Amino acid sequence: MHNTYKQQSTSLPTKEERHKLFGSVDPGPKYKPTDKSEMPDLQNSKQDFLFSIDVVGINNVKHPIKVNSSLTPHEQTTIGTFTFSSSVARGSKGTNMSRFTEQLTKYSENGFTVDMETLKEFTQELAGRLKQNDAFVQVEFPWFFERKGPSSELAGMNHADAYITVSYSADTGFDIEAGLTGKITTLCPCSKEISEYSAHNQRGNVSMSVELSDDFDETTMDWKEALLEAAESNASARIHPVLKRPDEKMVTEQAYENPRFVEDMVRLVAADLYEYTFVEAFEVSCQNEESIHLHDAIATISFDKRIDELG
Ligand SMILES: Nc1nc2c(ncn2[C@@H]2O[C@H](COP(=O)(O)OP(=O)(O)OP(=O)(O)O)[C@@H](O)[C@H]2O)c(=O)[nH]1
């Protein structure tokens, strides 16, 4: 099969000869077992290895995933970037790293739909597969959603970067965190105030991490849409893939009517997250890519409703 696209050439040495030319050698004698049952299992050796390990595993694992969404498209295939880990006790040498990707493959056999219930099941099962009391899974993915121009209603695709983390412990159960970074337009209030005309603006990156309440039900509420709305509805303007002139005029004027400092952004988004009943604690950051500087402007607020009080 592979020969069908190869040019028949007599002017070059054969491929084997070429490999030897560049240093390949014949295999030497081999004495170590090739049967798995006869191979030493170093990572499972038991001894006092001085310290327990908090986190051991693999990251930067890219895999296709399916994501459901309240916005169009309601189902999409995107790329998940996973981190898998667990702790390892002082008396064990290491983890069994093949089991992380082995389980990912099992879940992917019929298409891996990443939602919180499935990830909880995945994480608990992973702890069992690793023979550990705990496991941790994080998946980050670009989440796509349709966005229409405000006047023309011409649609295009935007995306935000979303993540979910699930920590499982046989003793304490699950901890779930979700987050989203969405892009927005901000127009500088100072620039608007002091200038005879115009105002400089920025592309802002609003990053939100939320701890979800125990009774959060993903089947009745899409947390991705809620976080995106918290970022975009408080911005000077939303970002659009397709804008005709009437759209552009509306977006430009809307930004001028709603100027925002980076501080304004984090405070306004914090207010929305504070009002969301499904959020127990949150962190919101904004990073504005300045158009009149080479540097960015940043601000962050952290708030835990169980501990912190307003005022
Ligand atoms: N524990 C550990 N494994 C590593 C590390 N780096 C690579 N590995 C690889 O992890 C793989 C082995 O995974 P295991 O799950 O222990 O393989 P196994 O013992 O055949 O699998 P089980 O039968 O499920 O126990 C090998 O390919 C190792 O080389 C490391 O830093 N620590």
The ligand as an ORCA input file, in Angstrom:
! r2SCAN-3c Opt
* xyz 0 1
  N       5.514      5.463     37.681
  C       6.101      6.061     36.612
  N       5.921      5.527     35.377
  C       6.500      6.159     34.332
  C       7.242      7.357     34.512
  N       7.659      7.785     33.307
  C       7.190      6.914     32.401
  N       6.484      5.908     33.014
  C       5.860      4.841     32.248
  O       4.668      4.212     32.718
  C       4.492      2.976     32.021
  C       4.123      1.824     32.878
  O       2.834      2.014     33.319
  P       2.160      0.948     34.291
  O       0.742      1.346     34.382
  O       2.897      0.823     35.569
  O       2.319     -0.385     33.408
  P       1.992     -1.871     33.821
  O       2.587     -2.193     35.174
  O       2.374     -2.709     32.674
  O       0.410     -1.800     33.916
  P      -0.565     -2.542     34.964
  O      -0.608     -3.983     34.536
  O      -1.891     -1.818     34.796
  O      -0.001     -2.349     36.360
  C       5.825      2.665     31.400
  O       5.754      2.901     30.050
  C       6.749      3.637     32.146
  O       7.891      3.913     31.430
  C       7.444      7.874     35.823
  O       8.098      8.910     36.054
  N       6.847      7.176     36.847
*
